[in-house]
Amino acid sequence: MRFVRYLIAISMVATVTLLSIIIATRYDSSQPYFSSESYWFAKSANIKEVRKTLTPYLAAELGEKNMSLTQPVFLRIFKEEAQLEVWKQKNGDYELFKTYDICSFSGGLGPKLKEGDRQAPEGFYQVTTRQLNPKSVNHLAFNLGFPNAFDKSNKRTGSFLMVHGNCLSAGCYAMTDKGMEEIYLLVENALLSGQASVDVHIFPFHMTETNMAIHANSRWLPFWRNLREGYSHFNDRGVPPRVSAAAKSYAFQ
């Protein structure tokens, strides 16, 4: 009997310890931990059911704009506005298909610097089929590919930076489950239709003259000026630039 009580006591201590570690490493008062889409209620999506149910709806919605699921896709994320834009290639240029509200992201304006800083990244990333994760516990996900060549040249560290569902972020961009299902299928279909990689451009805000002036005193202004080159390239030409890293900066063609 004493042995049974001993085992129960050890189990209780282990449970309390585990919960304490989870709360200490994942808790953020700004995040909806106890909502129906929180970390505590995280669940994987049934991707087969999502494809079956949502594909006809998306195809019809795209068809209304003379677009299709097979056309190349391009994503832009804006932190301050908490928006994710999905663009579709149409007649050579890209046209905006839909804008989704970002449910949650952690950290503030500015780039991710190191593992564990809970900062969502800014910069230019690419997603391939290898980075898709239909079994994610966060209701579908794709890895942004952080750190990229630019991040590495600036000695920035981090891993598993995603766009995913579940509405909860610890350095990622979290969407509602419904929004993520649509975004995931749009990216997946474009990749499976021959697009080698999907560009994902992440900005602190829409990089207008006004917004740049508002943030003129930020320590990140030189970095943001570099990001703005890529932002302006797309706005001016209608196609995403080819991005590379040179001399610890982004370069665009």
FITOR-818730 format. One record per residue (C-alpha): residue in one letter; x, y, z. Coordinates in steps of 0.25 Angstrom, whole numbers. Example, Ala and Ser with C-alpha at 12.3 -4.5 7.8 and 13.67 -1.06 7.14 Angstrom:
2
REC:zadren:east:north:up
REC:A:49:-18:31
REC:S:55:-4:29
This chain:
253
REC:zadren:east:north:up
REC:M:0:0:0
REC:R:11:9:3
REC:F:18:6:-10
REC:V:5:10:-17
REC:R:4:23:-10
REC:Y:18:26:-13
REC:L:15:24:-28
REC:I:3:33:-28
REC:A:12:44:-21
REC:I:22:42:-32
REC:S:12:43:-43
REC:M:6:56:-37
REC:V:19:63:-35
REC:A:23:59:-50
REC:T:10:64:-55
REC:V:11:77:-48
REC:T:25:79:-52
REC:L:21:76:-67
REC:L:10:86:-66
REC:S:19:96:-60
REC:I:30:95:-71
REC:I:19:96:-82
REC:I:13:109:-76
REC:A:27:115:-73
REC:T:32:112:-88
REC:R:19:115:-95
REC:Y:10:124:-87
REC:D:8:138:-93
REC:S:-3:147:-87
REC:S:-6:153:-101
REC:Q:-9:139:-107
REC:P:-23:133:-106
REC:Y:-19:120:-98
REC:F:-33:117:-93
REC:S:-41:119:-106
REC:S:-46:108:-114
REC:E:-34:109:-124
REC:S:-23:110:-113
REC:Y:-11:102:-111
REC:W:-18:94:-101
REC:F:-28:89:-111
REC:A:-19:88:-123
REC:K:-22:77:-133
REC:S:-18:72:-146
REC:A:-27:74:-158
REC:N:-33:63:-166
REC:I:-26:68:-179
REC:K:-34:58:-188
REC:E:-47:64:-183
REC:V:-42:78:-184
REC:R:-38:75:-199
REC:K:-51:68:-202
REC:T:-60:79:-195
REC:L:-52:92:-199
REC:T:-46:90:-212
REC:P:-59:92:-220
REC:Y:-62:104:-212
REC:L:-48:110:-215
REC:A:-49:106:-229
REC:A:-62:114:-231
REC:E:-57:126:-223
REC:L:-45:127:-232
REC:G:-53:124:-245
REC:E:-61:137:-242
REC:K:-48:145:-244
REC:N:-44:137:-256
REC:M:-33:130:-247
REC:S:-30:115:-244
REC:L:-24:106:-233
REC:T:-13:102:-243
REC:Q:-8:116:-245
REC:P:5:121:-237
REC:V:2:128:-224
REC:F:10:138:-216
REC:L:8:142:-201
REC:R:10:155:-194
REC:I:9:157:-179
REC:F:8:170:-172
REC:K:10:170:-157
REC:E:4:183:-152
REC:E:-8:182:-161
REC:A:-9:167:-157
REC:Q:-12:162:-171
REC:L:-8:151:-180
REC:E:-10:154:-195
REC:V:-11:143:-205
REC:W:-8:147:-220
REC:K:-10:139:-232
REC:Q:-2:140:-245
REC:K:-11:144:-256
REC:N:-7:148:-270
REC:G:8:149:-266
REC:D:5:159:-254
REC:Y:0:156:-240
REC:E:-14:160:-236
REC:L:-19:160:-222
REC:F:-29:148:-219
REC:K:-32:149:-204
REC:T:-27:156:-191
REC:Y:-28:148:-178
REC:D:-27:153:-164
REC:I:-15:148:-156
REC:C:-21:143:-143
REC:S:-8:144:-135
REC:F:7:146:-136
REC:S:17:148:-125
REC:G:27:159:-123
REC:G:26:173:-129
REC:L:31:180:-141
REC:G:45:176:-145
REC:P:53:163:-150
REC:K:55:151:-142
REC:L:69:150:-136
REC:K:71:137:-129
REC:E:65:124:-125
REC:G:55:126:-113
REC:D:52:141:-115
REC:R:38:138:-118
REC:Q:39:148:-130
REC:A:32:146:-143
REC:P:41:148:-155
REC:E:41:158:-165
REC:G:48:157:-179
REC:F:47:149:-192
REC:Y:45:134:-191
REC:Q:41:122:-200
REC:V:32:110:-198
REC:T:34:97:-205
REC:T:26:84:-204
REC:R:36:79:-194
REC:Q:31:90:-184
REC:L:17:86:-185
REC:N:12:79:-172
REC:P:-3:74:-173
REC:K:-1:66:-160
REC:S:3:78:-152
REC:V:-4:79:-138
REC:N:-7:93:-141
REC:H:-17:90:-152
REC:L:-8:90:-164
REC:A:5:98:-166
REC:F:16:101:-175
REC:N:30:105:-171
REC:L:35:118:-176
REC:G:50:114:-177
REC:F:55:122:-166
REC:P:67:125:-165
REC:N:69:128:-180
REC:A:83:132:-186
REC:F:81:147:-181
REC:D:78:142:-167
REC:K:90:133:-167
REC:S:99:144:-172
REC:N:94:153:-160
REC:K:96:141:-150
REC:R:81:140:-147
REC:T:76:127:-142
REC:G:63:120:-140
REC:S:55:108:-145
REC:F:41:103:-149
REC:L:36:117:-152
REC:M:22:114:-158
REC:V:9:119:-164
REC:H:-1:110:-157
REC:G:-15:110:-152
REC:N:-19:108:-137
REC:C:-19:123:-135
REC:L:-7:123:-125
REC:S:7:128:-128
REC:A:20:126:-121
REC:G:28:132:-132
REC:C:19:128:-144
REC:Y:8:134:-152
REC:A:-5:127:-147
REC:M:-18:128:-155
REC:T:-31:123:-151
REC:D:-33:108:-155
REC:K:-43:112:-166
REC:G:-34:122:-172
REC:M:-22:113:-171
REC:E:-29:102:-179
REC:E:-31:111:-190
REC:I:-17:117:-190
REC:Y:-11:103:-189
REC:L:-19:98:-201
REC:L:-16:110:-210
REC:V:-1:108:-207
REC:E:-2:93:-208
REC:N:-9:93:-221
REC:A:0:103:-227
REC:L:13:95:-223
REC:L:7:81:-228
REC:S:3:88:-241
REC:G:18:91:-244
REC:Q:21:104:-237
REC:A:35:101:-231
REC:S:34:110:-219
REC:V:24:120:-213
REC:D:30:133:-209
REC:V:26:139:-196
REC:H:29:153:-193
REC:I:28:158:-179
REC:F:28:173:-176
REC:P:26:180:-163
REC:F:15:189:-169
REC:H:11:194:-183
REC:M:23:201:-187
REC:T:18:214:-191
REC:E:25:228:-190
REC:T:15:231:-178
REC:N:18:218:-170
REC:M:33:219:-172
REC:A:32:234:-167
REC:I:24:229:-155
REC:H:35:219:-152
REC:A:47:227:-155
REC:N:53:226:-141
REC:S:52:211:-141
REC:R:66:204:-139
REC:W:61:195:-151
REC:L:60:206:-161
REC:P:72:202:-169
REC:F:67:188:-169
REC:W:53:193:-173
REC:R:58:202:-184
REC:N:65:189:-190
REC:L:51:182:-189
REC:R:45:193:-196
REC:E:53:191:-208
REC:G:46:177:-210
REC:Y:33:183:-206
REC:S:34:194:-217
REC:H:39:184:-227
REC:F:26:176:-227
REC:N:17:188:-226
REC:D:24:195:-238
REC:R:25:182:-247
REC:G:14:173:-243
REC:V:23:161:-241
REC:P:31:156:-229
REC:P:46:160:-230
REC:R:57:149:-230
REC:V:63:151:-216
REC:S:77:148:-212
REC:A:87:152:-200
REC:A:99:160:-203
REC:A:108:167:-193
REC:K:98:164:-181
REC:S:87:171:-189
REC:Y:76:166:-198
REC:A:78:168:-213
REC:F:67:169:-224
REC:Q:66:166:-238
